[in-house]
Amino acid sequence: MVVEKVHGNINDYDLKDRQVDKVWLEWYELEKKLLKKTTDSGEEVGIRVEHHLHEGDILYADDARVLVVELLPCELTVVRVHTMQEMGRLCFELGNRHLSLAIEEHQVAIPYDEPTFLYLEKLGFQPEKKEDKFQHVTVCHAHGHSHEHEHSHGHEHNHTHSHDM
């Protein structure tokens, strides 16, 4: 089966005794436009959609079943903040690392990695490691970059820099 559009969200859908078949996605797959997955029932599904997917999106529906996107939990680093200054400082540090993050009113979550966890502790934050779904994410499309300059005086020079500390 090839899915090319979303038919709503399970939270707004009347199931009418239909079987719910799930297709499980990693958080970073939600924005992919082309995927090949296997559902809980073992059916292979090609997903080719124009817009980002969300947990609960219905990819297929008939009288007997609905095919629904389900998000896999992953390891997260969660940092609680108490002031806007703390939030700003935290998001600045995470942004400098080109990390995707989920911002809520009093906390920020990022995918867990040990160096970032230790770095946040060193900065005085109190990160917690947690397994949960990484949702409502601001995705950072990280890219390496260099500064290449060609000058009219007949030579070039290249230099690169990193945002890592």
N, C-alpha and C positions, 0 to 999 in steps of 0.2 A: 504494500500500500504506500502511496505517496500522498503526503498531506501538504496542501498549499495555502491553507488559511485556518485561522482560529475561529471557532464557532461560539465564542463566549467564554465564560469562566464558571467553574463548578459552583462557586458561591452564589451565582445568580441564575442557576439552571435547575429546572425541574427534572429530576432523574426518572420519574415515573417507573420505578422498579427496574431500571436498566442496570446491567452489570457495569462496574467501573473497572476499566483496564488501565493500568498506569504505565507511563514511559518515564523512566527516571533520568534526570539530568543533573550534571554538576553545575554549580553556580555560573561558571564561566561559559557554559554552553548555551545559556539563555539568550545570548545576543548573537549566536551564530545563525547564519541564514541557510545553512545546509548541514544536515545531520543524518546519520543512519543509526538507528537504535532498535532494540528488541524490547517489546512490551512484557509485562508480567505474564501474559498468557503465551508468550513465545513467538508472537508475530513480529516479523521484521517490518520496520516503518522507516520510510525516507521522509524527512521533514525539510521542506523548502518554503520558507515564509519570508515575507517582506519586513516584518517588524519583530522586535525583541519579544521573546516568550516570557511568561510569568507563571509562577506556580499556580496550578488550578486551571490553566488554559485548556479548553476542550479542543482537541485536534480532529476528532471524528465523533459523530453521533449517528446512531440509527435506532430502530425500535427496541433492540436488544441490549445495546451497550454504548458506552461513551469511552473515548480514549482521552486520558487526562495527563497533563504534565505534573510530575511530582519532583520536588527538589531534594537531592541527596544532602544529608547533613555532612559537615566537614569540621575540621579543627579550626577554631577561631581564637584570635587574641581580642579580648574585650577590655576596654578601658573606660571606667566611669569618670565623669568630670563633674565638677561642682560649680564652676563659674564660666562665663563666656571667655575670659582670658585663658583659662585652662583649655577650653575647647579650641580656641584659635591657635594656641601653641602646639597642641597635639596634632591638629589637622595640618598645620604648617610642616611639622616634622614628617608626618606620614606622606604628605604631598611631595616633599623633597625626595622621598624614596619611590615615587611613582606607584603607590599602592592603591588598589581599589578599596573602597571603604563603605561601610553602612553607618550613616550618622542618624542617631536618635537624639531626643532632647537632652539626655544626661549620659549618653555613652556613645562610643565609637567602636565598631568591630571591623577587623581585617582578617584575611586568611592568616593562619598561624605560620610563623617561621621563627626558629629559635633566635637567630641574630637580631631580628627586629624586636622580639620579646625582651631580650636582654638589654638592647639599646633603650627601650622605653623605661625599663627599670632604672637604668643608669641616669636617665633624664629626670627621675623622681616620680614618674607615674607608677601606678600599681596595676599592671596588666594582669588579667586572669586568662588562663587557657580553658577553653570550653568547646564542647561539641554541639553544634546547632546548625540550622539552615542559614546560609548567608544570603539574605534577601534585602530588597530595596537598596541596591548597591549603586553607588556612583563609581562607574568603571573608569579606571585610568588606562588609557591606551598608551602604555609606556613605550618609549622609543629611545633608542640610543641616537645620539646626534654628534656631529662634529662641526667645527667651524672651518670651512675651507675658503680661502680667499685667493683670488688671482688678482695681482696688481699689474698695472700697465707698465711697470718698469722692468718687465721681463722675467720675473721669478714668482714662484708661489711659495706659500708656507701653509702648513696644516697644523692644527692642534685640536686635541680633544679634551673634554673635561667630563668629570663624573659628578653626580650629585650625592654619591655615597660618602659617608664619614667613616 
